[in-house]
Amino acid sequence: MKTTSYINAVVFFFSTFIGHSQLVTVQNKTTYPFWIQISKAQENEKQPLLLFLHGKSLSGNDLNKVKRYGVLGAIEKGRKIPAIVVAPQLASGSWNPDKVLELIDYLKQHYPIDSQRIYLCGMSLGAYGTLHFAGKYPDKLTAAVAICGGGNEKDGCRLATVPLWIQHGDADYIVPLKESQKIYDAVKKCEPNADVTLTVIKGGNHGNVERLFHEDALYDWLFTQVKKTINTETTK
């Protein structure tokens, strides 16, 4: 539940954020090398963490590829995000939730991250990675956004403990809309009152939904989410 004090704190954080930040790379510290942006003006203050998982086309061993779209693409075009932003690169295959957790743990140890405000988002393969991580480690997240992906229906009850915004285009012929629909249905089947939203984007295909990373709605929703206490009975 949103509280007035928390929303006021978010507004204050946004209004006082100073854009003296830069993207730098970190390699050979965790399994996934990554880009990181941290505000130099507030580097000693606890900040939210926004972690972005890319799609298959950005996999490889060239970190510059990760800046082509998504959260880093938005930053490259001038978007100011008042958070520590991290974008790892997957060499090949699928995102491993254990290795994503390794990355988060490393970041918490070395950067001023507010453990109550850890957000995860991903597109395509990255959306699958987002939901796989949230399904295995729901207690590690505050909220997550998954765009044009899918996940494991068996994770429905654990996913029900995390605020989720699932988005998918109805003209996506690479990853069909039904992949997101079945996850949404699994969550609601387990917990009808779960904080999960499925947004169907009219005319959205697998590529043009990337524009969501350049719009305010995604960030506004994420950064106003409050850490919830996990009900262990639903995480069996």
N, C-alpha and C positions, 0 to 999 in steps of 0.2 A: 504494500500500500504506500502511496506517495504521501509524504507529510509536508506541511507548509515549510517547516524549517529546512528540510532537505532540498526542496525546490528552490528556496531562497539561496541556499548554499551553492547550488548548481548555477543559478543566475549570477551570483557573485563571482564564481570561478570563471565563467565565460566572460564577464565584463572586465575582469582584472587580468585576464591572460595577455601576456605580452609576446608578440610574435617573433622574438629573437630565438629561433630554433633552427636546427639544421638536421638533415638526414645523414647519418653515418652508417657504415657497415661494421658488423662484428662477425668474425669468422673464427673457427676452431675453438669455440668456447662451449658450444652445444652441438648436438647432432645436426640441427638445422642452422646454417648461417642466416643472418638476418640484417635487415635495415632497422634503424631505430631513430626516432625523433624525440627529443626531450627539450623542454623549454629551459634555456639557460637562465632566464630571469627567475625561474621558480624551481631550480634543480634541487634545492634542499627541502622542498615541501612535498608532502605526499600527493601524488597525482593519480588519476585514473589510468588504467592500462587498456589500450585498444589494440587487439591483436587481429591481423588480417591474414587469412589463408587463401592463396591464389588458386586459380584453376590449372588444368593440365597443360595448357599452352605456354605457361610461364615456368614450367619445370625445367630443370637443367642445372648448370654450374656457372651461370652468368647472372649475378645478382641484379644487374641493371634491367633484366627482363621484368623483374617484379614491379618496376615503376610504370609499366605500360598501361595498367588499368587498376581499378579498384581504389582503395584508400590512398595508396601512394600516388596513383595517377591523379587523384583529386588534389592532393597536396602539391604536386608538380604544377598544377594549373592555378595554384594560389589559395586553395582552401586552408584556413587556419583551424586546427583541431586542438582544443585545450586538453591534451592528454599526452602521455607517453605512448607513441604509436610504434608498433613493431610489426614488421612484415617478413617472416621467414621464407626461405626458398626450399622447395622439395626437389630433390634431384630426379627422382623417378618414382613410379608406383603411386600408392595412396598415402594420405596423411596418417601418421601413427599417433593415436591419442596419448600413448605413453611418452613419446618424444616431444609432443606439444607440451605435456606437463613438465617434462625436463626443462624446456625453454622457459615456461612460466616461473618455475622454481628458481632458475638462474636469475631471471629478471628481478624477482622479488628480493633476492639476496644482494644484488648489485645496483639497483636503482630505487629511487624513492616512490615506490608503488603503494597505493592504498589498496589493501587486500579486500576491502569491501566494495571496490569499484573495478572489477576486472571484466572486460567485455570482449566477446569474440564474434567475428563476422567472417563470412567466406562466400565465394561465388563458384558455382559449378562443382568441380572436384573439391574446392575449398569449402563449399557448403556441406558436402558429404562429411568432410573432415570436421567441420564445426559441430554437426549433429552427432557424429561418432564420439567426439570429445565430450560434449555436453551429456551424452547418454552414458558415458563411463565415469565421468568426474563432475557430476552436476554441482557438487559442493564447492568446486573451485571457481565457479562463474557467478557473475551477477546477472548477466543477460546475454543473449546471442541472437544474431541475425543470419539467416541462411537464404541465399539467393540462387535460384535455378539449380537446386541440388536434390538431395534425398537423404535417406538414412535407414536405420534398422528399426522395423516395427516393434521388435522385442524390447527396444529401449523406451517405449512409450511412457511407462510409469516413472522412470528416472527423469525423462525429459519434461514431464509434467511439473517437476519441482523448480524449473528454470524458466523465467520469462523468455518467450521465444517469439520472434517475428519471422515468419517464413514467407518468402515472396517468389513468385514464379509467373512467367509469361504464358499466355494461353496459345501462343504460336511457336512454342519452343519444340523443335523437332529433333534436337540433340539429346536433351534430357526432358522427357515428357512431363507435363504438369502433374500427372498421376503420381509421380515419385514424391512430390511434396505433399500432395493430397493424402497419400496413405500414412505419412508420418503424422500429419495433423490429426487424422482420424484415430490413429493409435494413441496419441496423447489424450484426446478427448474421450476416447473409450475408457481409458484408465481413470481419468479425472475430468469430469465434465466442466468443472470450474477452473481448470488450468489456465494460466495466463499465457495462452498461445494464440497467435493471430496468423491466418493464412490470407495473404493479399494476392489476388489474381490480377495480373497486369494485362489489360486488353491490348492485343496486338504485340505483346512483348515476345521477342524471340530470344535465342540463347545469348545473343550479343548485345542487343540494344538495352537490356535491363541493367547494363553496367552504369547507365546514367544515374541510377539510384545512389551511387557513391558520391555523386556531385551535387546532391540535393540535401537540404537541411533535415528532412524528416527522419532519415536513418539515424543521424547523430543526436538529434533532439530526443528521439525515443530512447536510445541506448543510455545517454547520460542522465536521464531522469529515473532510471530504474534503481531500486533499492535492494541491497543484498537480503535474501530471504534465508530463513533457517530451514534446513533440510529435514523433512519428516522421514526418518529412517525406515518406517514401515512401508513406504512406497518405493524404497530403493533396493528391495530384495531381488 
